[in-house]
Amino acid sequence: MKTKLNAIASALFLFLAPAAMAADVAVITLENGANVRLKDDFTWEYIITETVTQAELAAKAGITEQTNTATPVAPAAPVAAPTVTMPTAPAVNTQVSTTRLTAMALAQPELLASTAKDGIKITLADTKWKGDKLGLVFDFDSTSNEHVTVVEVEVSFYNDMGELLKTEKLEAWEAIFRMPETYLRKGQHRQSDAIWVEGINKQQWQKQLISLKIVEIESR
């Protein structure tokens, strides 16, 4: 699958490069229904999120607006009826948008917790709790010729409904200065220490929905 995607990305890049150098070259749909974004640097990534408005969320949940009307009651005696002002519900801005996981991502959460860039692959290996703090443990595999000292990862957390809780950048791998044995080298499989994160509600994160994106790699 990855070989096929790399071939498609290469062909599209060569075809489109003279016209534009946009980061995103094309979006294709795989046989399993997953959408993949091809990049002009010969890489690709799954499209796992979508932006939806409150109105779209309500429609997906099968919620319809109901209007309550009051039926006037004729007075028993010919006297003027008092004017009653009924409280009105606050207006809801249906254009407010939110980020959530796609249906495909919710159905295949194994696509979320692993990513790779420049020969470095990172995968969520374990989680643990210490009070309200969440500990993340990552596995690393390297096919890079570089001696990697730092891997910074953008981590996005989603609740059990697939709605974005928070996004945070973490130094998932950090070697010790002037200690080469702590560098991540080609062919190695290494595991990080627990990295602690605050602000995640344990009750909303039972499915452990998380996505990873490598944003920076430093090497010596």
Contacts in CASP RR format, 6 or more apart in sequence:
PFRMAT RR
TARGET T0000
AUTHOR 0000-0000-0000
METHOD contacts of the structure
MODEL  1
MKTKLNAIASALFLFLAPAAMAADVAVITLENGANVRLKDDFTWEYIITE
TVTQAELAAKAGITEQTNTATPVAPAAPVAAPTVTMPTAPAVNTQVSTTR
LTAMALAQPELLASTAKDGIKITLADTKWKGDKLGLVFDFDSTSNEHVTV
VEVEVSFYNDMGELLKTEKLEAWEAIFRMPETYLRKGQHRQSDAIWVEGI
NKQQWQKQLISLKIVEIESR
1 30 0 8 1.000
5 36 0 8 1.000
5 38 0 8 1.000
5 44 0 8 1.000
6 42 0 8 1.000
6 44 0 8 1.000
8 28 0 8 1.000
8 38 0 8 1.000
9 25 0 8 1.000
9 38 0 8 1.000
9 39 0 8 1.000
9 42 0 8 1.000
9 43 0 8 1.000
9 44 0 8 1.000
10 42 0 8 1.000
12 25 0 8 1.000
12 26 0 8 1.000
12 38 0 8 1.000
13 25 0 8 1.000
13 38 0 8 1.000
13 40 0 8 1.000
13 42 0 8 1.000
16 25 0 8 1.000
16 26 0 8 1.000
16 40 0 8 1.000
17 40 0 8 1.000
21 40 0 8 1.000
22 40 0 8 1.000
23 39 0 8 1.000
23 40 0 8 1.000
23 41 0 8 1.000
24 37 0 8 1.000
24 38 0 8 1.000
24 39 0 8 1.000
24 40 0 8 1.000
25 38 0 8 1.000
25 39 0 8 1.000
25 40 0 8 1.000
26 37 0 8 1.000
26 38 0 8 1.000
27 35 0 8 1.000
27 36 0 8 1.000
27 37 0 8 1.000
27 38 0 8 1.000
27 47 0 8 1.000
28 35 0 8 1.000
28 36 0 8 1.000
28 38 0 8 1.000
29 35 0 8 1.000
29 36 0 8 1.000
30 36 0 8 1.000
32 108 0 8 1.000
33 104 0 8 1.000
34 46 0 8 1.000
34 47 0 8 1.000
34 104 0 8 1.000
34 108 0 8 1.000
34 111 0 8 1.000
35 46 0 8 1.000
35 47 0 8 1.000
35 102 0 8 1.000
35 104 0 8 1.000
36 44 0 8 1.000
36 45 0 8 1.000
36 46 0 8 1.000
36 47 0 8 1.000
37 44 0 8 1.000
37 45 0 8 1.000
37 46 0 8 1.000
37 47 0 8 1.000
38 44 0 8 1.000
39 45 0 8 1.000
43 117 0 8 1.000
45 115 0 8 1.000
46 105 0 8 1.000
46 111 0 8 1.000
47 102 0 8 1.000
48 101 0 8 1.000
48 102 0 8 1.000
48 104 0 8 1.000
48 105 0 8 1.000
48 111 0 8 1.000
48 112 0 8 1.000
48 211 0 8 1.000
49 99 0 8 1.000
49 100 0 8 1.000
49 101 0 8 1.000
49 102 0 8 1.000
49 105 0 8 1.000
49 156 0 8 1.000
49 164 0 8 1.000
49 211 0 8 1.000
50 99 0 8 1.000
50 100 0 8 1.000
50 101 0 8 1.000
50 102 0 8 1.000
51 97 0 8 1.000
51 98 0 8 1.000
51 99 0 8 1.000
52 60 0 8 1.000
52 97 0 8 1.000
52 98 0 8 1.000
52 100 0 8 1.000
53 94 0 8 1.000
53 95 0 8 1.000
53 96 0 8 1.000
53 97 0 8 1.000
53 98 0 8 1.000
54 92 0 8 1.000
54 93 0 8 1.000
54 94 0 8 1.000
54 95 0 8 1.000
54 96 0 8 1.000
54 97 0 8 1.000
54 98 0 8 1.000
55 94 0 8 1.000
55 95 0 8 1.000
57 98 0 8 1.000
58 64 0 8 1.000
58 94 0 8 1.000
70 86 0 8 1.000
75 81 0 8 1.000
98 163 0 8 1.000
98 164 0 8 1.000
99 163 0 8 1.000
99 164 0 8 1.000
100 158 0 8 1.000
100 161 0 8 1.000
100 162 0 8 1.000
100 163 0 8 1.000
100 164 0 8 1.000
101 112 0 8 1.000
101 158 0 8 1.000
101 162 0 8 1.000
101 209 0 8 1.000
104 111 0 8 1.000
105 111 0 8 1.000
105 112 0 8 1.000
105 211 0 8 1.000
106 162 0 8 1.000
106 209 0 8 1.000
109 207 0 8 1.000
109 209 0 8 1.000
112 209 0 8 1.000
112 210 0 8 1.000
112 211 0 8 1.000
112 212 0 8 1.000
113 123 0 8 1.000
113 124 0 8 1.000
113 208 0 8 1.000
113 210 0 8 1.000
113 211 0 8 1.000
113 212 0 8 1.000
114 121 0 8 1.000
114 122 0 8 1.000
114 123 0 8 1.000
114 124 0 8 1.000
114 212 0 8 1.000
115 121 0 8 1.000
115 122 0 8 1.000
115 153 0 8 1.000
115 211 0 8 1.000
115 212 0 8 1.000
115 213 0 8 1.000
115 214 0 8 1.000
116 122 0 8 1.000
116 214 0 8 1.000
117 214 0 8 1.000
117 217 0 8 1.000
118 144 0 8 1.000
118 146 0 8 1.000
118 214 0 8 1.000
118 217 0 8 1.000
119 142 0 8 1.000
119 143 0 8 1.000
119 144 0 8 1.000
120 140 0 8 1.000
120 141 0 8 1.000
120 142 0 8 1.000
120 144 0 8 1.000
120 148 0 8 1.000
120 151 0 8 1.000
120 184 0 8 1.000
120 214 0 8 1.000
120 217 0 8 1.000
121 140 0 8 1.000
121 141 0 8 1.000
121 142 0 8 1.000
121 143 0 8 1.000
122 138 0 8 1.000
122 139 0 8 1.000
122 140 0 8 1.000
122 151 0 8 1.000
122 153 0 8 1.000
122 172 0 8 1.000
122 173 0 8 1.000
122 212 0 8 1.000
122 214 0 8 1.000
123 138 0 8 1.000
123 139 0 8 1.000
123 141 0 8 1.000
124 136 0 8 1.000
124 137 0 8 1.000
124 138 0 8 1.000
124 139 0 8 1.000
124 208 0 8 1.000
124 210 0 8 1.000
124 212 0 8 1.000
125 137 0 8 1.000
125 138 0 8 1.000
125 139 0 8 1.000
125 191 0 8 1.000
126 136 0 8 1.000
126 137 0 8 1.000
127 134 0 8 1.000
127 135 0 8 1.000
127 136 0 8 1.000
127 137 0 8 1.000
127 208 0 8 1.000
128 134 0 8 1.000
128 135 0 8 1.000
128 137 0 8 1.000
128 194 0 8 1.000
129 135 0 8 1.000
129 202 0 8 1.000
130 196 0 8 1.000
132 198 0 8 1.000
132 199 0 8 1.000
132 202 0 8 1.000
133 196 0 8 1.000
133 197 0 8 1.000
133 198 0 8 1.000
134 196 0 8 1.000
134 197 0 8 1.000
134 198 0 8 1.000
134 199 0 8 1.000
134 200 0 8 1.000
134 202 0 8 1.000
134 205 0 8 1.000
135 194 0 8 1.000
135 195 0 8 1.000
135 196 0 8 1.000
135 197 0 8 1.000
136 155 0 8 1.000
136 170 0 8 1.000
136 172 0 8 1.000
136 194 0 8 1.000
136 195 0 8 1.000
136 196 0 8 1.000
136 197 0 8 1.000
136 210 0 8 1.000
137 191 0 8 1.000
137 192 0 8 1.000
137 193 0 8 1.000
137 194 0 8 1.000
137 195 0 8 1.000
138 153 0 8 1.000
138 172 0 8 1.000
138 173 0 8 1.000
138 191 0 8 1.000
138 192 0 8 1.000
138 195 0 8 1.000
139 189 0 8 1.000
139 190 0 8 1.000
139 191 0 8 1.000
139 192 0 8 1.000
140 151 0 8 1.000
140 172 0 8 1.000
140 173 0 8 1.000
140 184 0 8 1.000
140 188 0 8 1.000
140 189 0 8 1.000
140 190 0 8 1.000
140 191 0 8 1.000
140 192 0 8 1.000
141 187 0 8 1.000
141 188 0 8 1.000
141 189 0 8 1.000
142 148 0 8 1.000
142 184 0 8 1.000
142 185 0 8 1.000
142 186 0 8 1.000
142 187 0 8 1.000
142 188 0 8 1.000
142 190 0 8 1.000
143 186 0 8 1.000
143 187 0 8 1.000
144 186 0 8 1.000
144 217 0 8 1.000
144 219 0 8 1.000
145 186 0 8 1.000
146 217 0 8 1.000
146 219 0 8 1.000
146 220 0 8 1.000
147 180 0 8 1.000
147 183 0 8 1.000
147 184 0 8 1.000
147 185 0 8 1.000
147 219 0 8 1.000
147 220 0 8 1.000
148 173 0 8 1.000
148 175 0 8 1.000
148 183 0 8 1.000
148 184 0 8 1.000
148 185 0 8 1.000
148 217 0 8 1.000
148 218 0 8 1.000
148 219 0 8 1.000
149 174 0 8 1.000
149 175 0 8 1.000
149 183 0 8 1.000
149 184 0 8 1.000
149 218 0 8 1.000
149 219 0 8 1.000
149 220 0 8 1.000
150 171 0 8 1.000
150 173 0 8 1.000
150 174 0 8 1.000
150 175 0 8 1.000
150 216 0 8 1.000
150 217 0 8 1.000
150 218 0 8 1.000
151 171 0 8 1.000
151 172 0 8 1.000
151 173 0 8 1.000
151 184 0 8 1.000
151 214 0 8 1.000
151 216 0 8 1.000
151 217 0 8 1.000
151 218 0 8 1.000
152 169 0 8 1.000
152 170 0 8 1.000
152 171 0 8 1.000
152 172 0 8 1.000
152 214 0 8 1.000
152 215 0 8 1.000
152 216 0 8 1.000
152 217 0 8 1.000
153 169 0 8 1.000
153 170 0 8 1.000
153 171 0 8 1.000
153 172 0 8 1.000
153 212 0 8 1.000
153 213 0 8 1.000
153 214 0 8 1.000
153 215 0 8 1.000
154 167 0 8 1.000
154 168 0 8 1.000
154 169 0 8 1.000
154 212 0 8 1.000
154 213 0 8 1.000
154 214 0 8 1.000
154 215 0 8 1.000
155 167 0 8 1.000
155 168 0 8 1.000
155 169 0 8 1.000
155 170 0 8 1.000
155 197 0 8 1.000
155 210 0 8 1.000
155 211 0 8 1.000
155 212 0 8 1.000
156 164 0 8 1.000
156 166 0 8 1.000
156 167 0 8 1.000
156 210 0 8 1.000
156 211 0 8 1.000
156 213 0 8 1.000
157 164 0 8 1.000
157 165 0 8 1.000
157 166 0 8 1.000
157 167 0 8 1.000
157 168 0 8 1.000
157 197 0 8 1.000
157 200 0 8 1.000
157 205 0 8 1.000
157 209 0 8 1.000
157 210 0 8 1.000
158 164 0 8 1.000
158 165 0 8 1.000
158 209 0 8 1.000
158 210 0 8 1.000
158 211 0 8 1.000
159 165 0 8 1.000
159 201 0 8 1.000
159 204 0 8 1.000
159 205 0 8 1.000
159 209 0 8 1.000
160 204 0 8 1.000
160 205 0 8 1.000
160 206 0 8 1.000
160 207 0 8 1.000
160 209 0 8 1.000
162 209 0 8 1.000
165 200 0 8 1.000
165 201 0 8 1.000
165 204 0 8 1.000
165 205 0 8 1.000
166 199 0 8 1.000
166 200 0 8 1.000
168 197 0 8 1.000
169 215 0 8 1.000
170 195 0 8 1.000
170 197 0 8 1.000
171 195 0 8 1.000
172 192 0 8 1.000
172 195 0 8 1.000
173 184 0 8 1.000
173 190 0 8 1.000
173 192 0 8 1.000
175 182 0 8 1.000
175 183 0 8 1.000
175 184 0 8 1.000
176 182 0 8 1.000
183 220 0 8 1.000
184 190 0 8 1.000
END
